[in-house]
Amino acid sequence: MQRYAVSAFASLATLVVLVLLLPAPTLAAKKKTSRKGTPKVVCRSPRAKDAAPKDTPKLILMVNIRANIRWGPATSYKKLWTATKYTPLEALCQYEAAYPDGAKEKWYYVRDFEGFMGWVNDTVIEKSRAVIVNVKQAVARTGPGPDNRPVWNIEKGYTLKVLGKKGRWYNVEDADGEKAWIYEDVLWGSTD
């Protein structure tokens, strides 16, 4: 039994030495596919949190196509999750990655309606009005009011583009182009 333990320890030690001595091919591959040089990341807040009153609307961005939310501000970072079309994301900070070769990329550090955070490239988002259903189930109607006929039952996490607003009712459109009205208390996202 002791002989196997020593053998396993020797194998582990050999593996550690090999890992330390061998070049890391994955790092070399990432450098080939990324822009030349290390980006300088500068943060500009989209709104001054300290100076803004508590009722200042959040800056909500809308995903205009499927977007990968990443661990850091570059495509080489691990994907955390994928946001679907019309997903609203709160912009916490805007980042500009400036490379030594003069290239620039804009990224946003964002939070979704459940509090998950990550980075998204500005090429897949727009400053537009979008909402997401924030309750277990909601009813969308033909018009702005509870007396209008129900047209859909929508589950939590369903994303919608905002077309307009009347009182406390949003005129919305889903990714398939279907339109309806929904009451604002069941939604998270654009409030203006």
N, C-alpha and C positions, 0 to 999 in steps of 0.2 A: 504494500500500500504506500509506503514511504517512497519507494522507487518511482511510482507513478506521479506523486506530488512533485518530486524534484524534476522529473521529466517535463511535466506541465509548466512548471516555473521556468525552466530553461527555454522551452518553446516560446513562452510569453516574452521573456527577456530578449530573445533573438528577434521576434517580431517588432518589438519596440525599437531596437537598434536599427533594423532595416527601414522602418518608417521614418526615423530621424535622419538617416543617411541618404535615402532616395529623394530625388527631386519630386515635387508635387505636380503631377501632370494636370490635375484639374485646375490649379491656379494658373498655370501657363495657358491652358485653353481659354480661361476666362479673359485673360489679358488680350488674347488675339481677337476676341469677338467684341470687346468693349472699346470705347474711345481711348485715344492715346493720353496717357498721363492720369493723374489723380484729380478728381473734381474737387473744387473748393465749394463747400456748401454754405450758403448764406441764407439765413431765415428772415423772412419778413412776415409779420403777423397780418392777416387780412383785416383785422380789427383790433384796436387797442383795448384789451380786456380790462386793464386797470382804469382807463379813462372813460369807458363806455358805461352808461347806466344799465341796470340789470334787465330792463325791458328791450334792450337793443336786439333786433333780430339777428339770428345766426346766419353766417354765410353758408348757404346750402348749395352744393354742386350736384349736378345730375349726370349720371353715367349715360352717355349717348349710344354706346355699344357695350358689349361685355368687357369688363375691366378686371385685370388682375391686381389685387391689393397685395402689396409686397412688404417684406420686413424692413427694407431700406430704400433710399431714393435712387435706384438703378435696376435695370432688368436682370442684372446678375444676382440680385437678392432673391431669397426664397419666396415663393408665392404663398400667402397666408390663406386667401380665399378668392373666389371670383364673384364680382358684383354683376348682376344682370342689368339689362337695359332699363332705364328710368329709376335706378336705385338712387335715393338721395343720400348724400354724405356731407357731414358737417366739416368744413375746412377749419382746422385748428391752426395751421401755419402753412405758408407757401415757401417752397425752397427752390433756389435756382442753382443748379450744378454747372459751374463754369470750368471747362477743361483747358489745359495749357494750349491746345491746338486752336482755341477760339470758339469751339462748339459749346452750346448751352442747352440745357434741358430744364424744364420746369416740372416740379413735383409738388403735390399737396400731401400734408400729413392730415389724415381724415379719421373721423369716427362715425360709425353707423348707428342705427337706432337702438341697438342692443349694447352699445358701448365698446365694441371691438374697434381697434385702431390699426392703421397701417398707412402705407404710401401708395399714391396713385399718380400716374403720369398725366399731365394736363392735356395730352392729345386725345384721351378717351373720355374726357368730361367737358361739361359746359356749365356756365353760370345760368341756370334755368330753374324753373320751378318744378319740383317733384316731391312726391309724398310716398309713404309706405304705411300699410295697415299695421297698427300697433296694438291691436286687441285680437283675441282668439278668433272672432268672426265679426264681420261687418256687412251691412246691407248697402248696396249701391242702387240708386233710384233713377227714374226717368227725368226727374226735375228736382229743384232745390227745395225740399221740404218733406216732412214725414208722411204727408198725404199722397205723395206721388207713388206710382206703382214700382215695386221692387223689380230689378232686372238681374242682379247677381248677388250671390253670397260670396264674400271674399274672405280668405283666411289671412292670418297674421303673416307678414313678410311679403305680401303682394305689392308690387311697385307700380306707380301710376305717374304719368305726366300731368301737370296742372295746366288746364286750358283757360280757366277763369275762376272767379269767385263771386258768389252772391250771398251776402250776409255771412253766415257761418258754414255755408255749403260750398264745396269745391266741384267744379266741372272738370272731370278727369278723363284720361284716355290710357288704356293699357297698351302693352307692347304689340298686341294684335290689331290695334286700331279701334277697339270697342270703346264707346263713350258712355258716361253716366255721371250722376251726381252723388257725392258722399259727404257726410257730416264731419266737420273738422275734429271733433273730440276723439275720433277713432284713428287719427292719422298722426304721423311724425314726419317732419320735413319742412318745406317752405312755408313760412307764415305770413309773407307779405302779399 
